[in-house]
Amino acid sequence: MALTFSEKTRMALGGKAFRAYEVTHDGSETIMDASDFDLNYIDAAIAGPGTQVLSATSVAYADLTTTYGTSIAFTALSSGATTVIWAIGY
């Protein structure tokens, strides 16, 4: 499976690009590329609230383990869970 990206907003921000996407998780993927946000490089990313599909072994929220670079990483969430990602880059 793969992550699903739904663009919520985009704008120029002080010479950089700002993106907000809702990401639907697949239960196993843990990497998002900058190109998934129509960027070449992410200067900073923040995970916001979403909908979590919880079980006895699932993680309750998206924990970004890498928040900048050509890709960002996070802990895998249950299939169908969503997270809002705010990213600034170019």
C-alpha positions as CSV (number, residue, x, y, z in Angstrom):
1,M,0.0,0.0,0.0
2,A,1.0,3.7,0.0
3,L,0.2,6.9,1.8
4,T,-2.5,9.1,0.3
5,F,-2.0,12.8,0.2
6,S,-4.8,15.4,0.1
7,E,-3.6,19.0,-0.4
8,K,-5.4,21.4,2.0
9,T,-3.5,24.7,1.2
10,R,-0.4,26.1,-0.3
11,M,1.1,29.6,-0.3
12,A,4.3,31.5,-0.6
13,L,5.7,32.4,2.8
14,G,8.7,34.8,3.0
15,G,10.5,33.4,0.0
16,K,9.6,29.8,0.9
17,A,6.7,27.6,0.1
18,F,4.1,26.5,2.8
19,R,2.1,23.3,2.3
20,A,-0.6,21.7,4.4
21,Y,-1.6,18.2,3.5
22,E,-3.9,15.6,5.1
23,V,-2.1,12.3,4.9
24,T,-4.0,9.0,5.1
25,H,-1.7,6.2,6.5
26,D,-1.5,2.7,5.2
27,G,-0.3,0.9,8.4
28,S,3.3,0.4,7.3
29,E,4.8,3.3,5.4
30,T,7.1,5.5,7.5
31,I,8.7,8.0,5.0
32,M,7.2,11.0,3.2
33,D,9.3,12.5,0.4
34,A,9.5,16.3,-0.1
35,S,8.1,15.7,-3.6
36,D,4.9,14.3,-2.0
37,F,4.3,17.9,-0.9
38,D,5.4,19.4,-4.3
39,L,8.7,20.5,-2.7
40,N,12.4,19.7,-3.3
41,Y,13.5,20.2,0.3
42,I,11.6,20.5,3.6
43,D,13.1,23.1,6.0
44,A,10.6,22.2,8.8
45,A,7.5,20.0,9.2
46,I,5.0,19.7,12.0
47,A,2.4,16.9,12.4
48,G,-1.0,18.2,13.4
49,P,-4.2,16.5,14.6
50,G,-6.0,13.9,12.5
51,T,-8.2,10.8,12.9
52,Q,-6.6,7.9,14.6
53,V,-7.6,4.3,14.1
54,L,-6.6,2.6,17.3
55,S,-6.1,-1.0,18.3
56,A,-4.2,-2.6,21.3
57,T,-0.9,-2.3,19.4
58,S,-1.3,0.9,17.4
59,V,0.4,4.3,18.0
60,A,-2.0,7.0,19.1
61,Y,-0.5,9.9,17.1
62,A,2.0,10.7,14.3
63,D,5.4,11.2,15.8
64,L,7.7,12.9,13.3
65,T,11.2,11.4,13.8
66,T,12.8,13.5,11.1
67,T,11.3,16.9,10.4
68,Y,13.5,18.3,7.6
69,G,15.4,17.2,4.5
70,T,14.5,15.6,1.2
71,S,12.2,13.3,3.1
72,I,10.6,13.2,6.6
73,A,10.0,10.1,8.7
74,F,7.4,9.2,11.3
75,T,6.1,6.2,13.2
76,A,3.7,4.0,11.3
77,L,0.0,4.5,12.1
78,S,-2.8,2.1,11.6
79,S,-4.3,1.9,8.1
80,G,-6.9,4.6,7.6
81,A,-5.5,7.0,10.2
82,T,-5.0,10.6,9.1
83,T,-2.5,13.3,10.0
84,V,-2.3,16.9,9.0
85,I,1.3,17.8,8.0
86,W,2.4,21.4,7.8
87,A,5.6,21.9,5.8
88,I,7.8,24.8,4.9
89,G,10.5,24.4,2.2
90,Y,11.3,25.1,-1.4
